[in-house]
Structure formats: C-alpha cells, structure tokens
Amino acid sequence: MKNSSNENDPTGGSFQDGASHAQSERKRKPVVNDALQQAIGSSLKAVYSEVLSQPVPDKFLDLLGQLEAKQDKKS
C-alpha cells in the first residue's frame, strides 16, 4: 500500500516499504560533525550530572523500601 503523505519521510515523498526506508536511513552519513557532537555531549553531561546530584525524593525512597520488603518476603 502506498501512502501519498507520510510524516516519517523527511523528503516529503512517499515510499512503499518501511524496511527499505529504514535501510536507506542507515546508509546516510551523520549530519552532525565531530565538534557539534562533542558540544552536544558536553551539554547533556552537564544537565544530567546536575540531575544526578539531586537527592531522591522521600516518596520514591518509601516506594523502593516497599518493593524491597516484598522481594524479601518472596525469598
């Protein structure tokens, strides 16, 4: 079945076989150069390191405690 408009097709055209489209996507070279990849990586590390340094909310700690108690009962 041929779709005349497919949001997943960046060219705006249509394609019959999703597998063929996926294969052509893998053959493309990365659009992002090394310097940009490094800059993105550094930014992501900065954001996630800040998140990781935050304390775990008490509600989550309580839920984890409940899960551990249930696992202890099973063993």
C-alpha positions, 0 to 999 in steps of 0.5 A: 500500500502506498501512502501519498503523505507520510510524516516519517519521510523527511523528503516529503515523498512517499515510499512503499516499504518501511524496511527499505526506508529504514535501510536507506536511513542507515546508509546516510552519513551523520549530519552532525560533525565531530565538534557539534557532537562533542558540544552536544555531549558536553551539554547533556553531561552537564544537565544530567550530572546536575540531575544526578546530584539531586537527592531522591525524593522521600516518596520514591525512597518509601516506594523502593523500601516497599518493593524491597520488603516484598522481594524479601518476603518472596525469598 
